[in-house]
Structure formats: C-alpha cells, structure tokens
C-alpha cells in the first residue's frame, strides 16, 4: 500500500537565486531514497507544485554521484530579488517550499 509523505521527511534542500532564476538542489538523507526522488520529483511535478510562482521553464539535472537532483526555475522573481517590490520569496524560502511537495512511497519502506 502507498502512503503520501512530504519531501522534508526524506530529503533536504539548498537554494540560491540570481536575477529571475532560482536554483534548488535536493538531496535525500539516505542514498536508498534517491531512486524514489528521481522517479517522482520531476521537473513537471516541481513546476506544478509551485504553480504561478514560476513563470518560465523548470529544468532538472541529476547528480548521480552525489545522489542529488538540481532544479533550475526560470521566472521566479520579476526583475530579480533586489528590484522586486513584492514579498521577498527568494531562493532560500523556495527550497523549503519544495520540501512541502508530497510524493508516494510504499508503507513498508
């Protein structure tokens, strides 16, 4: 049987931003969970999760040797962090928002 869990139960994230681009790296706590993240945390799933917060493309790069995934989100800040006048949702807060994404895993895992 499958259960839904949030990414923060399996992984941690680091992020940064430059202009209108945010970069988020996702790493599982245990190497054994890398394949689960690789299968379910797709560029499309990340884009859907952020909804209208990401205006452009979301690209995913796999870092097999480190058991990590790197996401590049285009169009996250109109004009960049330093010129935007709205609430500052820059890279650091977006990395935590990604960890709220729900995925499924087997109950026996």
C-alpha positions, 0 to 999 in steps of 0.5 A: 500500500502507498502512503503520501509523505512530504519531501522534508521527511526524506530529503533536504534542500539548498537554494540560491537565486540570481536575477529571475532564476532560482536554483534548488538542489535536493538531496535525500538523507539516505542514498536508498531514497534517491531512486524514489526522488528521481522517479517522482520529483520531476521537473513537471511535478516541481513546476506544478507544485509551485504553480504561478510562482514560476513563470518560465521553464523548470529544468532538472539535472541529476547528480548521480554521484552525489545522489542529488537532483538540481532544479533550475526555475526560470521566472521566479522573481520579476526583475530579480530579488533586489528590484522586486517590490513584492514579498521577498520569496527568494531562493532560500524560502523556495527550497523549503517550499519544495520540501512541502511537495508530497510524493508516494512511497510504499508503507513498508519502506 
